[in-house]
Amino acid sequence: MQYKGTAPLHPRFLDHVLRVAKDHLPPRSKRRLRAQRSSAARLCPTATCGAVRAEAELRSRLLLLLLPAEPPRVAHSRAWERRRFVTMNLLPLESLCVFLLPQVWLALGMQEILADQETIGKISAAGQLMWCSASVDILFLLDGSYSIGRGSFERSKHFAGKLCDALDIHPGRVRVGMVQFSSAPHLEFSLDSYLTKQEVKERIKRTAFRGGSTETGRALKYILHKGFPGGRNLTVPKILIIISDGKSQGSTAVPAMQVKERGTTVFAVGIKFPRWEELHAVASEPTEQHVLFAGDASDAANGLYSALSSSICSVTTPGCKVESFPCERRTLETEKELAGSYVCWKGSKQQNVMHASLCPFYRLKRVSVKHPSRCFRTVCTDPCDSQPCQNGGTCVPEGLDKYHCLCPVGYGGGTHCAPKLSLECGVDLLFLMDSSAGVTLEGFLRYKAFLKRFLQAVMGRDSPANVGVAQYDTSIRIPIEVGQHKDVFGLMKSIDALNFSGGGTLTGRALRYVAQHGFRRTPVFADVLDDLPRVVVLLTDSKSQDPVAEAAKYARDRDLLLIGVGSSFVRAELAEVTGNPKQTVVYSDPQDLFNRIPELQRRICSVNSPEGCQVQSLDLVFAVDASAGVGLANFLQLRDFVRSSSWQFTINRDVTQIALVAYGSRARTVFALDTYTNNSALLQAINQMPFLGDVASASSALLHIHSDVMTVQKGARPGVSKVVVLLTNGGGMEDAAAPARHLRDNGVMVFVVVIGDAERDTLLRVAGSPSYLVHISSYEDLQRYQDLITERICEEAKSPVNLCKPNPCMNQGVCILKPGSYWCECHGWEGPHCESRVPRGDSPRSPVLPTDSHVQQIPGTFQHFSGAHRHPKRS
């Protein structure tokens, strides 16, 4: 015998073949498989097997898969088995392995309704809403034979359980029972055994696979003889649901006809690879309505309900109707085809003589045979058919008459995705769009879509904002003048007409140009100009090829509010353009750009309402742990946090002053409160903060702040809120509670920000309250808490203050509080804050008081001071 091998196979692969096939074989074949398994090691003792021996072993095992559960008498002949074995060994391995492939992919395609996907979705949705509450007896007849297999039997159980969801199981309404059949029928539970849906479904789950031959006719005779066990009288309709592959080993026509003649409605439900001809013969007429497929439980439930809705389950749902659809059912059949001839050996009448001959070789293949049919299904009116969601919203149905809309960002002000944002702030708004080669055509089109979506979301009929659009690359042009369009429709048409140009990215030149020519003063009346705040929104994703800092400062000096929108790639440049990171809108990916619409709306309207500490007076000190316990890498992250937080404050003598202290075992003032009067100089100084690298002592830092930072001689202003932000990893906090309490007693709020694990009780004693303690898990999360910390600081800045806390009087002078002012009582010193020593021999001199002062002179030297910031007294 000639053998044509392919590739070596390992015994582990053969064992895997056995595991896959064992649940689909009868006990006799399983015993033979176990016997074959024991010889695997002898056949292939080494890691690499010979192709001939490995494939011969696999073929011998696959032979068992093709033997029937109860083979005919000829199968017991040794000659028959040899012929079958020789034939199997002549088959190519590839043609044999078809029997081992997973069968789910074929099962899913055994029935297909020929309709569009939207209709299929409606059928499935309606199937999940089916409900039958009539008085009816339903008996499931489940095929539990070896031709079904354990896996398909479990799917049959799942299907039966899904159908129970559509039944109102109750002793006076729907009753359910089950019979399993194979070689013989077996009553699993009668119709009066379980009286609730949950009990029935739990009992179905516990039903065990029995195995055996497929005796469908015998099971139908059992129904004829026993009837519906536990059922009611003949006035109650009877429904028999047979779930089988339709491959009965006996005749089913006569018993099926007799069951139907007794008035029982029979549904035949195919499972696995059903033989549709037999299922049609078993089912009631019209068969198109009574033959279903269990592969799609929702579709089968719909088909069952559709067939019963006109007679038994007569309750119809408004907006639903039964429709006929063309459908296609398939049967998987095995065909034999001649594949060629191979040399084989034949014996002769002469002893020890063999003759070579050509033997035909047949290949077995599985083919799908189509059966055109009609399927009747219930289709309900979809509440989303009328497309109720506006502005690009997605309608999601909820049942038959309800829905909800998934709205794009910026919409959702109502049921139908109405705009929920609005530019109610009166501004002149100019969008400056980058159309250079650096942003690419795709990026330019994305910005156009974003601009349209933004304006649709925020522009109403009565919006007081005037909008214009400018483009730039190497040149600058303003195709849509500010205020040119008063309606959104005309504005959208003009935006659609914008074209990509390419060229260089000259952002600095564009900023200077729009500052000079981007806004026109239009008269409201004959002698009154429309003097609205002017806002420029820069849309770019490409770094500028010319300097932007000077041009951006030029624009800001002309009272333009600059807002930058771009990806993280240009984050630093956008911050340089706007002068404040809070005025930048940075997105992480193209889709995230559209999620930033509400943020951009807030940024634009903030021009009319300064936020937080922008309008408050504040003396702020950052105390940064620069010890070895923090480490250099983490210290740099703390420094960046201080820098980005300082961006959020307006630095000058009248609004916010910031000081910076770095500490290890000793504290060091990096700069005092009155050192810097603008943001740019202060930010550069923060970058010079040194890393000290020794042991941390928070108490020394707080004492240093009390005695040498929060003092009048170092720039602290009387009548202004004072805050200390302590940034630490929790080290060196043991003795810090007392100096922190001393600061609070003098009107200084201590805000503790701790990163990492630390003793909470100790930190609470330093902060004084949980409201002034923020615990952050890692240094990487610092930036996420920046807005929270800034909000707390700004809230503190709004609180009333005590003009005498901390004591503004130097050299042990005593602060005397008066309504709206204070004065210093000095001993041996003079001046408004007792800052000058009285010369020896001179008597204390009284200060020259203003004419409107109400201070009365008392014994001892005193100085009057009327605070510029008048606040009521804070306890």
C-alpha positions, 0 to 999 in steps of 0.5 A: 500500500502506497502512503503519501504523508504530509507533516509530523503530528505529536501525540498531544495533538491526537489527545486533543482530538480525542477530547474534542470528539468524546462528548459526541460519541456513544459509550461503545466508541468511547471505550474503543477511544480509551483503548487507542489512547493507551497506545499513543506513547508506543506509537510516538515515544519521542518528541518528533513523530514520523508522519506515517505512524502519526497519521495512521494512528489519527486515521484509526481513531477517526474511524471510530467517529464515523461508526454509527452508535448501533452499527448494522450487522455487517459492521461486525464482520472483520472484513467490513472493518478492514475495508473501512480502515483501509479506506480511511487510511487512503483518505487525505488527512485534510478531508478527515479533519472536517469532522472535528471542526467546531460546528457553531459557525455552520449552525448559525447559518442554518436559517436566514431571513432575507431582510435588511439589518434594520428589519432583522433588528426589529424582529429580534427586539419584538421577540424579546418583548413577546408575551402569552398569558392565555390558558394553554398547556405547552409540552417540550419534547427534547431530542437527547440522542447521540446525534444531537450531542451534549453541546446541542442538547445544552443549546436546546435547554437554553432555547426552552428557557428563553421561550419560557420568558415569553410565557405567563406561567401560572396554574390558571394560565400557561402550564409547561412540561418536558419529555426527553427522548432518545432510544426511549422517551422519559418524562422529565417533569409534568405540566403540574409539577412547577407552577412558576416561571422561575421553578420551570427554568431552574428544572430545565437547567437541571435536565441531564443529557441521556444519549441513545438513538433518535427514536422520534416516532416512538416519542410521538407514540408516547404522547399519543398514549400518555397525552400531556402528563399533568395537563388539563381537559380538552378545552385547554389548547395543547401545544407540542414543541419538538426540538430535534435535528430531524434525523429519526431512525424510525418513521414519524409520519403516522404518529405525527399525523395522529397527534395533530388529528387530536387537536394538538398544535405541533411546532418543530424546532431545528437544532444543530444541522437539522433535516428540514424535510422531516421537521416539515412533515412533523409540524402543523399546517401551515408548516412555514409558521410552525417550523423554527430554528433554535439557533436564534432564540429571539427570532424563534420566540417571535415566530412561535408568538406570531403563529399563536397570536391569531388564535391562542395568544390573541392579545396584540400589542399596539403598533405590531403586526405579523408579516411574511418574509422570504427565508432560506433554510439549509441542510448540511449533507455528506456527499461522496465524490471520486477523487482519483485512484491509488495503487493497492495490493490484491491477493490471488488464489495462488499462495504468497502471491500479491498483485498490484492494482488501481483502487478508486479513492472517494472523498467525503465532503459536507455540502449545504443544501438550500431550502427556500421558504417563508417565515412569519414574524411579528414586527413592531413600530420602532419609536426611532422610525421618526428620527426624533433625535436632532443635531446628530443624536442617536436614537436608542429604543426602549421597548415599543413606545419609548426611546432616549437620545444619545446626544453629541457633546454640547447638546441634550437640553431636552429630549431631542438633543436640543442645544444646552450650551449658549453664548449668552455672553456678549463678545466679538469672537474671531476664530483663527484657523490654521490652514497651513501644510503642517496641519494637513488637509485632514486636520483642516477639515476636522477643525471645520467640522468642530467649528460647525458643531460648536456654533450649532451647539452655542449659537441661538437666535438671540445670541449677543455674540458676533462671530467671524473666521480668519485663516492663515498659513503664509498669508492671512485672510478674513473670509468671514468678518466678525458680525457678518452673519446674524443667523447660524444657517448663513454662517454654516454656509460660509464655513462650508465654503472655506478651502484648505490652502497649505503653505507655511505656519506663521502663527505669530504673523497671524496674531499680529494681523488679527490684532490690527485688522480682525475687529471693526468698531460698529456703531450701535446708535449714531454716536455709540460704538459697540464696545464688546470684549474681543476674543480670538480662538486659535485653532492649530495643531502645528508648531509655528515657524515664526516667534509667537511670544512677542506677537501674542503679547502685542495682541493681549496688550490691545485687550484681546483675550487669546484662547488656544485650541490644539493637541498636546503636541503644541501645548507649550506653544499655546500656553505661550500664546495665551499667557495662561494655561487656563486659557488653553484647550488641549485634546488628546485625540481627534474625537476628544476635540469634540468633547471639549466644546463645553470647555471652550464655551466656558473659556470664551464667556470667562472674559465677562466674569473673571474666575476665582482669585482673578478678582481677589487680593491674596498673599500666597506662600508655597513651601516645597519639600526639597529634601532627600526623602522626596528625591530629585525626580519628584522634586521637579514634579513639585516645582512644575506643579508650583509653576502651573498653579502660579499661572492661575493667579494675576501677579501684581501689588494689588491682586496676588503676591506669591512667595516661594520657600524650599526646605530641608532641615532648614528653610530657604526663601527663594523669593519674597512676596514683594519680589516679583510683580508680573507672571513671567518674571515669577515663573522664571524664578520658580525654575531656579528653586534649588533641590536641597537634598537633606533631612526634611523639617516642616516645622522649621519651614513654618517657623521661617514663614511666620517670622521671615516671610509673612511679615510687613517688612517682607511685603505682606499686606495688612487686610489681605487673605494669607495662605500657605500651601505646604507640599510634602511627602509626609516626612518631617511633620512630627513637630509641625503642628505647633508652628502651624497652629501659631500661623492660624492664630495669626490669620494665616491658613495652612493648606497641606498637600501630601503625596504618598503614604503618611500618618493622617492624624499628624497631617490633620493636626498640621492642617487643622481641618480635613478641609485643608488637607489633600492626600494624593496617591502619587506625584503623577496625579498632582496636576489632576488636583490643581483645580481643586487646590486652587478653588480652596485657595480662592475660597479662602481669599474671599473670606473676611480678614482681621486687619491685625492678623498677622500683626502688622506692627514691627518691633513688638508694636501693638496693633489696635483695631479700629472700624475699617482701620488699625493703628500701631502702638509703639514703644521706643519706635516710630513710624506707621508700623513702628519701623524706625527707632526713636533717637536717644534723648528725644521724646516720642513724637506724635504722628501727623494725622490726616484731617479726617482721622478719628484716632484719639491720642493716648499715653505712649507713642502710636501710629495710625494706619487706614487699610487700603483693603477694607474688610469686616473683622474675621474672628 
